[in-house]
Amino acid sequence: MELPASEYCNFIRVGSIVISLFMPLILCLTVVVSVGVGVVTAYAAVIGILLACGHASQLRPAEVRPRLVLVPSQNHASGD
C-alpha cells in the first residue's frame, strides 16, 4: 500500500514540522542534563577531597593548647 504523491508530501511536511518542534526540546534537555551531571560530579569531587584531607589539618586532642586566662591583678601595664 503506497501513498499517493500528494499525501506523501504532506506526510514528509508534517514529519519535518514535528522534528523541528522536538529538536530544540531535545537539545535543551541534553544541555541541562550535561551541566547537571558536571555540577554534581564537581561537588562530589570537592567533598571527597575535603573529607580525605580535612582530618590531617585538624588538631588532635593531645595537641590542644591550654586556654590563656588574664589574672585580675595583671590586666593592665603600668609603670607603678
N, C-alpha and C positions, 0 to 999 in steps of 0.2 A: 504494500500500500504506500504509494508515493503521494506527496503533497503537490498540488498544482504550484506553478511558479509564483503566483501572487501570494499564496498562503505561506510558502517557504520564505519569501522575502519578509513578510510580516513576522514570522517566527524568528528569523535572524535579527530583525529590528528590535523586537521585544527582548530577545536574549541579550543584545548589546546594551539595552537600557537597564536591564536587571544587573548586569555585570558592572555598568558604570555607577549604579547606586550602591552596590555592595563593596566595590573596590576601596573607596575611602574609609568605610567602616572597618574592613579587614586591615588596612594599613594603620589606622588609628589604634585598633586593638593590639596589633603587633608591637607598635612603639610603646604603648602603655605597659604591656607585659614585659617587654625587654628592659625598660627603665626600672620597673618594679623589681625584677629579678636582680638587676645590678645594685639597686639600693639595699635590698635585703642581704645580698652577698657581702657588700662592703660593711654593713652594720655587723654581720656575723664575724667578719674578719677582725674588725676593731675590738669587738667584745672578746674574741679569742685571744688577741694579743694582750689586752688588759688583764685578762684572767691568768695568762701564762706568766706575764712579767710583773704583775701588780704585787704579788706576795713577796718578791725579793726586795722591794723598796720599803716595805713596812717594817717598823721597829718590832723587835722581838720583846717579849715581856721581861727578859733578863737584862735588856739593854735600856730600859726606860730610865730616864734621869729623874732624880728627886725634884720635887717642886721647890722653887725658890720662894721664901717667905720673908717679908720685911719684919724686922724686930722693931717694936714700937719706940724704943729709945734711939734707934738709928734711922729714923725716917727722913732726916734732913742733914745736909752737910753744913756745919757751921764752924767757925774758927774759934769758938769758945773753949 
